[in-house]
Amino acid sequence: MNSIFDTHISQHQTALQSLIELKPAIEYAGKLIADCLQRGNKVLLCGNGGSAADAQHIAAELVGRFIAERKGLPAIALTTDTSILTAVGNDYGYDHIFSRQVETHARAGDVLIGISTSRNSGNVLAAIEAAKQVGCTTIGLLGRDGGKLKTLVDQAITVSVQTTAAIQECHIVIGHMWCAMVDAALHPQPA
């Protein structure tokens, strides 16, 4: 009988192995993000629950630092201001908590990363639609079959496993890969 540890590690390994087939999409999205930041634009991120935490984590790596010592890069997690989230949620509805912020902060040339393991989060869908209207590039960091978001974003990265925890673990690995790509593009280290 497998222990909880063995089961979890096995699921994690299977999920990570699935990223190999996503390499072209992950690298293309990373290039979109690095190009955006090189132009002086910003990255916005949104998601719910664990995906909200991932949005904050990735934004923190860009604003603070990932590995390279560098100046901060403009990234905003749209999940963090409780006054905005509760006011917009109360006045306009929960589906508008991110799109209202996109309307306010996003400009043509920015990148919006929508993170959703459920693939069909109404507020993430609305944010993607708002971002497209202002000329942002949209990236979906998704789970299972990608759902509605897969067809709406410019670039979908879909971790096609069924366990939410395994999807989230892969999402943060992908986020770290993107941060490493940004470091390499904006602050190449001498050979």
C-alpha positions as CSV (number, residue, x, y, z in Angstrom):
1,M,0.0,0.0,0.0
2,N,1.3,3.4,-1.0
3,S,1.7,6.1,1.7
4,I,0.3,9.6,1.2
5,F,3.8,10.7,0.6
6,D,4.3,8.1,-2.2
7,T,1.0,8.9,-3.8
8,H,1.6,12.7,-3.8
9,I,5.1,12.4,-5.2
10,S,3.9,10.1,-7.9
11,Q,1.1,12.5,-8.9
12,H,3.6,15.4,-8.8
13,Q,6.1,13.5,-11.0
14,T,3.4,12.6,-13.5
15,A,2.2,16.2,-13.6
16,L,5.7,17.6,-14.1
17,Q,6.4,15.1,-16.8
18,S,3.4,16.4,-18.7
19,L,5.1,19.8,-18.9
20,I,7.6,18.5,-21.5
21,E,5.0,18.5,-24.2
22,L,4.1,22.1,-23.2
23,K,7.6,23.3,-23.7
24,P,6.9,25.3,-26.9
25,A,3.9,27.0,-25.4
26,I,5.7,27.8,-22.1
27,E,8.7,29.2,-23.9
28,Y,6.5,31.3,-26.3
29,A,4.5,32.8,-23.4
30,G,7.8,33.5,-21.5
31,K,9.1,35.4,-24.6
32,L,5.8,37.4,-24.7
33,I,6.3,38.3,-21.1
34,A,10.0,39.2,-21.5
35,D,9.3,41.2,-24.7
36,C,6.5,43.1,-22.9
37,L,8.8,44.1,-20.0
38,Q,11.7,45.0,-22.4
39,R,9.3,47.5,-24.1
40,G,8.5,49.1,-20.8
41,N,5.1,47.6,-20.5
42,K,3.7,45.7,-17.5
43,V,2.4,42.3,-16.6
44,L,-1.0,41.9,-14.8
45,L,-2.0,38.7,-13.2
46,C,-5.3,37.3,-11.8
47,G,-6.9,34.1,-10.4
48,N,-8.9,32.8,-7.5
49,G,-7.9,30.9,-4.4
50,G,-4.6,29.1,-5.0
51,S,-4.4,30.8,-8.4
52,A,-4.6,34.2,-6.6
53,A,-1.7,33.2,-4.5
54,D,0.2,32.1,-7.7
55,A,-0.6,35.5,-9.3
56,Q,0.9,37.3,-6.2
57,H,3.9,35.0,-6.1
58,I,4.8,35.6,-9.8
59,A,4.3,39.3,-9.5
60,A,6.5,39.4,-6.4
61,E,9.3,37.6,-8.3
62,L,9.1,40.2,-11.0
63,V,8.8,43.3,-8.8
64,G,11.4,42.1,-6.2
65,R,13.7,39.7,-7.9
66,F,13.8,36.1,-9.0
67,I,17.5,35.3,-9.2
68,A,19.3,38.1,-11.0
69,E,20.0,41.3,-9.1
70,R,18.1,43.9,-11.1
71,K,15.7,46.8,-10.8
72,G,12.1,45.9,-10.1
73,L,9.9,45.1,-13.1
74,P,6.3,46.3,-13.4
75,A,3.9,43.5,-12.4
76,I,0.6,43.8,-10.6
77,A,-1.4,41.0,-9.0
78,L,-5.0,42.1,-9.3
79,T,-5.9,39.8,-6.4
80,T,-4.4,41.8,-3.5
81,D,-6.4,45.0,-2.8
82,T,-9.2,43.9,-0.5
83,S,-10.9,47.3,-0.7
84,I,-11.1,47.2,-4.5
85,L,-12.1,43.5,-4.5
86,T,-14.9,44.0,-2.0
87,A,-16.1,47.4,-3.4
88,V,-16.3,46.2,-7.0
89,G,-17.7,42.8,-5.9
90,N,-20.4,44.6,-3.9
91,D,-21.2,47.3,-6.4
92,Y,-20.8,45.4,-9.8
93,G,-20.6,41.7,-8.9
94,Y,-17.8,39.2,-8.3
95,D,-17.3,38.6,-12.0
96,H,-16.1,42.2,-12.4
97,I,-13.4,42.3,-9.7
98,F,-10.5,41.8,-12.1
99,S,-12.0,43.4,-15.3
100,R,-12.6,46.7,-13.6
101,Q,-8.9,46.8,-12.6
102,V,-7.9,45.8,-16.1
103,E,-9.9,48.7,-17.5
104,T,-8.0,51.0,-15.0
105,H,-4.5,49.7,-15.3
106,A,-4.0,47.9,-18.6
107,R,-2.6,49.6,-21.7
108,A,-1.9,48.3,-25.2
109,G,1.2,46.2,-25.1
110,D,0.8,44.9,-21.6
111,V,0.3,41.2,-20.8
112,L,-2.5,39.8,-18.7
113,I,-2.0,36.3,-17.3
114,G,-5.2,34.7,-16.2
115,I,-4.6,31.7,-13.9
116,S,-7.5,29.2,-13.5
117,T,-7.4,25.5,-12.6
118,S,-11.2,25.4,-13.1
119,R,-10.7,26.9,-16.6
120,N,-14.0,28.7,-16.5
121,S,-13.7,31.3,-13.8
122,G,-16.2,34.1,-14.7
123,N,-14.0,36.9,-13.3
124,V,-10.9,35.7,-15.1
125,L,-12.9,35.3,-18.4
126,A,-14.1,38.9,-17.9
127,A,-10.6,40.1,-17.2
128,I,-9.3,38.5,-20.4
129,E,-12.1,40.1,-22.5
130,A,-11.4,43.5,-21.0
131,A,-7.6,43.1,-21.7
132,K,-8.2,42.2,-25.3
133,Q,-10.4,45.3,-25.7
134,V,-7.4,47.5,-24.7
135,G,-4.8,45.7,-26.8
136,C,-3.2,43.5,-24.2
137,T,-1.6,40.1,-25.0
138,T,-3.4,37.5,-23.0
139,I,-2.0,34.3,-21.5
140,G,-4.0,31.5,-19.8
141,L,-2.3,29.3,-17.2
142,L,-5.0,26.6,-17.1
143,G,-5.8,23.2,-15.9
144,R,-7.6,20.0,-17.1
145,D,-8.9,20.7,-20.6
146,G,-8.5,24.5,-20.6
147,G,-12.2,25.1,-20.7
148,K,-13.6,28.4,-22.0
149,L,-10.4,30.3,-21.3
150,K,-8.3,28.1,-23.6
151,T,-10.2,29.5,-26.6
152,L,-10.3,33.1,-25.4
153,V,-6.6,33.8,-24.7
154,D,-3.8,34.5,-27.2
155,Q,-1.6,31.7,-25.6
156,A,-2.9,28.9,-23.5
157,I,-0.7,26.7,-21.3
158,T,-3.0,23.9,-20.1
159,V,-1.7,21.4,-17.5
160,S,-3.9,18.4,-18.5
161,V,-4.0,16.6,-15.2
162,Q,-7.1,16.1,-13.0
163,T,-5.8,16.9,-9.6
164,T,-6.1,20.6,-8.6
165,A,-3.0,20.4,-6.3
166,A,-0.9,18.9,-9.1
167,I,-2.0,21.6,-11.5
168,Q,-1.2,24.4,-9.1
169,E,2.3,22.8,-8.4
170,C,2.9,22.9,-12.2
171,H,1.6,26.4,-12.5
172,I,4.2,27.8,-10.1
173,V,7.0,25.8,-11.8
174,I,5.9,27.4,-15.1
175,G,5.8,30.9,-13.4
176,H,9.4,30.3,-12.1
177,M,10.4,29.3,-15.7
178,W,9.0,32.6,-17.0
179,C,10.8,34.6,-14.3
180,A,14.1,32.8,-15.3
181,M,13.4,33.7,-18.9
182,V,12.8,37.3,-18.0
183,D,16.1,37.4,-16.0
184,A,18.0,35.9,-18.9
185,A,16.4,38.3,-21.5
186,L,16.7,41.5,-19.5
187,H,19.9,40.8,-17.5
188,P,22.0,38.2,-19.3
189,Q,24.9,36.9,-17.2
190,P,28.4,36.9,-18.7
191,A,29.6,33.5,-19.8
